[in-house]
Amino acid sequence: MEVNDVLTVSRDAMWVTIKLAGPMMVVGLVIGLVVSLIQALTQSQEMTLAFVPKILGIFVVFLVTLPFMVATLIGFTRELAARIIGGF
């Protein structure tokens, strides 16, 4: 296994991680910004007010994107197995 092969597999793994975590992270960011703006406008600094909507939003996005996530992981695993069998 050469350095170029390791870099290619590492790059692909990072892209898969970004594709899987990206939607949930974006939703958490948007909900956090909206809740922070509401808290700033109402001068309420309750921590659970920021935590609960983020968890619920991330959970909903997780359920919606679960088929995409499974398909992406299966594709990456098959590609990696094919590389291992083929000797990279």
N, C-alpha and C positions, 0 to 999 in steps of 0.2 A: 504494500500500500504506500503510495507516494504522498507527498505533502499536498499536491494539487487535488488528489482524491479526498483527503481529509478536509480541505478547505471547501470543496464542493458539497460534501455531505453536511458539513457544519452550516454552510450558507443556506442550504435547503431546509435544514432543521430550524434555523432561525426564522425563515420565511413561514414555515408551517406554524410556528409558535405565534408569530405576529397575526397570521390569518385566523388562528383559533381564539386568541385573547383579544384581538382588536375590537370586535363589536362590543364585547362586554366592558372593555376599558372606556370606549367612547361613550357608552350609555352612562357609566358611572361618572364620567367627567361632566357630561351635560347635566345630569340630575344634580350633581354636587354644585355646579355653578348656579343652577336655578334656585336650589334651596339656599345657597349662600346669599344670593340677591334678595330672596324673600326675608331671610333672617336679618340682613342689613337694613331693609326697609322697615321691618317691624321691630327692630332692636331686640329680637329674641335670640338667645344664644344657647338653646337647648341642643345637646349633642345627639340625642336620639332622633330629633327632627331631621338631622342630616343623614343619620345612619340607616334608618328603616327604609326610606324611599330608595336609597341606593341599592340596598340588598334586594328589595322587591324588583326593581328594574333590572338588575343584573340577572336575577333568577328567571325572569320572563324572557330576557334575551337568550339566556342559556337554553331554555326549553325550545325556543323558536329556532335557534341555530344548531341544535343538537344533531339533526341529520347531516347538515353540512360539515360539522366537526368530525363526525364519525367517518363520512366519506373521505374527507381530507386525510385523516389519520390512516385509513386503510390504504389509500393511494400512496402515501409516503412510505408506509411499511412495505407494500409490495414493490415499490421502486427500489427501496433499500435492499430488500431480499434479492431482487434481480441483480443488483450490483454486486452483492456478496457472492451469489452463485456464479455470475459471469467473471468474477475476479477483478471487478472494477474496470 
